């Protein structure tokens, strides 16, 4: 038989658990159809305000715990990945304990006075393949950069030698052309002087001819 009361919700485990919610029947409000007790319509009771505040705090704690749980799951997945990498790297090296056990099983007649062999040092785990790949990539890039630097330096040296050779050739050609030009100028100047001398001789001859014509004209 129903008593018309609503049981309080179970508290969530936390460092400071909250008390259960108050009973709605304490407010003296019942449903007109089924007679079940319910809260006050005005929601003005201090108990209801406090209960709602605590419910909001519980919901906030649930959200925080959910976030922490998802973070823990992500970390656990990362740890499992690292563990698989370590197991795969250690699988390539033979275990030392099995080697020692097989060695001892083949020699059962060892005197008891002989002390057992010292425990072998644990085999160091192989480094992370991602780190090895990154290191190899960096070495490759460095080698490529050094090779390019060497090539550029060699090309610069060859270019400098070529430029010096071309400069020397240009200076020699310029000197040669200047010498030829000076020689031609001298030749032209000599021809000009010779033409002037011929012109002077022609002018003198013309003067003598004019004087002879004048003398002949006077006689006639």
Residue, then its C-alpha position, 0 to 999 in steps of 0.5 A: x500500500x502506497x503511503x504517498x511519500x517519495x524516498x530521498x535520492x541516494x547521495x553520491x560518494x564524495x569527500x563531504x557527502x550531502x544529506x538526503x533531500x527533504x520529503x515533499x510530504x513535509x510541505x503539506x501539498x498533495x496531488x488532487x488526482x492521485x493524492x501523491x505528496x508533491x512540492x509547494x507550487x510557490x517553491x518558497x520553502x528554504x528547504x527546497x532552496x537548499x535542496x536545489x542548491x545542493x543538487x546543483x553542487x552535486x551535478x557540478x561534482x558529477x561533471x568534474x568527476x566525469x572530466x577527470x575520468x575521461x582524462x584518466x582514460x586518455x592517460x591509461x590509453x597512452x600508458x598502454x601504447x607506451x607499454x606495447x612499444x616497450x614490449x615490442x622493443x624488448x621482444x627482439x632481445x632474448x631474455x637473460x633469465x632464460x639464458x641463465x636457466x638453460x645454462x644452469x640446467x646443462x651443468x647440474x654438477x656444479x659444486x655447492x661451494x661455487x657462488x651463483x653468478x651475479x644477476x645480469x644487468x637488465x637489458x636497457x629498453x630500446x629508445x622510442x622509434x619516433x625519437x629515432x626517426x626524428x633524430x635520423x631525419x634531423x641528421x639527414x637534413x643536416x647532412x643535406x644542408x652541409x652538402x648544399x653549403x659545400x656545393x655553393x662554396x665550390x660554385x662561388x669559388x669557381x665563379x670567382x675564378x671565372x670572373x677574375x679570368x674574364x676581367x683579366x681578358x677584358x682588360x687585355x682586350x681593352x689595352x689591345x684595342x686602345x693600342x690599335x686605336x692609338x696606332x690608327x690615330x697616329x697613322x691618320x695624323x701622319x696622312x693628314x700631315x702629308x696631305x697638308x704638305x701636298x696641298x702646300x706644294x700645290x698652292x705654291x705651284x699654282x702661285x708660280x703658274x699665276x705669276x708666269x701667266x701674268x708675265x706672259x700677259x704683260x709681254x703680249 
